[in-house]
Amino acid sequence: MVEIRKLKRILLVDDQLEIIEMAGKLLKAKGYQINIARNGRQALEVVSKTPPDLILSDVDMPEMNGLDLCRQLNGDPITREIPFIFLSGNTDPKEIVKGFEAGAVDYVSKPFNSRELLSRLDTHLSLRGAKVQLEELTDKVSRYLSPQLYDAIFAGEKGVSLGETHLRPLTVYFSDIVQFTKKTESMGDKDLTHWLNGYCDQMATICLKHGGTLDKFIGDAVMVFFGDPQSKGEKEDAIACLRMAIEMNQAADEWDVQIRTGINTGPCYVGNFGSARQMNYTVIGGVVNTAARLQGKSEPGKMLISAATYELVKDDFWCDEHGKVTVKGIEGEIMTYWVNG
């Protein structure tokens, strides 16, 4: 079980010294770290220097009142997640509503009951701690998914059920490094790991820049597809793929290696494949296999595309006819083209 982070720092905002001393003594006795501000202006300065885990504030104060303070903090993406609780002697229901409308999570009346105040503080700090923990875990999990897939899942656009697949027109990209085995023999495992991670990171950055869905790294090989979960249309997806491929080729030169590239376009089944406990969001089908085989037929530093891809990009890229090729596992011959970029 993951332990919820304990949040302890409270900013106490009040212009009454008596309240500051009384509440401050109570909170310190319970182990909270306390920062003090006498009005909203001072509170903003404190927050900018030492962000608190929770703010406990009066409403009526000079220079800037609690409502304006709450509104300003709630309007800032950096501070809006800090729980804001009003501690006020004004118990008019209309004023309490104004507090919640300003962005407060709770409203405690003066004179306060010590047990009630501590209970409310503990509740909201626990909720905030759980949310922070969830955000951290979510960020870690997101590293195992393509950004497009991550966004689609958390937006409710994609499910996570095994077998949830659909047929889509996709453009599929494969590349691998020429003579990678020879390169690995010239490095120790530690140096190779560092080098390969750097190379893959740059390729992933280029992929994301052009809107591709990074399917996987297989050692030095890279597989990307365009058209799901986001698509700009079959033609625009193919064009984006070639632009990405050209930039990846240029990046490979900077890493002092050459890559072979194969690209194909057509209908693919895309979705969740694997087991109920562990799934991959990936693509399968003849189109994928052909793209992989074209990569094997390509040459160092060159990009070999199928006729299906060529028909979509021929008005935007200069391509040379390579001719028909036969590839393992694919019946018949495939018309191919070189991309000059």
Secondary structure, DSSP 8 states (H G I E B T S, - for coil): --------EEEEE-S-HHHHHHHHHHHHHTT-EEEEESSHHHHHHHHHHS--SEEEE-SS-SSS-HHHHHHHHHTSTTTTTS-EEEEES---HHHHHHHHHHT-SEEEESS--HHHHHHHHHHHHHHHHHHHHHHHHHHHHHTTS-HHHHHHHHTTSS---TT-EEEEEEEEEEEEETTHHHHHHTS-HHHHHHHHHHHHHHHHHHHHHTT-EEEEEETTEEEEEESSSS-S-HHHHHHHHHHHHHHHHHHHHHTT--EEEEEEEEEEEEEEEE-SSSEEEEEESHHHHHHHHHHHHS-TT-EEEEHHHHHHHTTTSEEEEEEEE--TT--S-EEEEEEE-
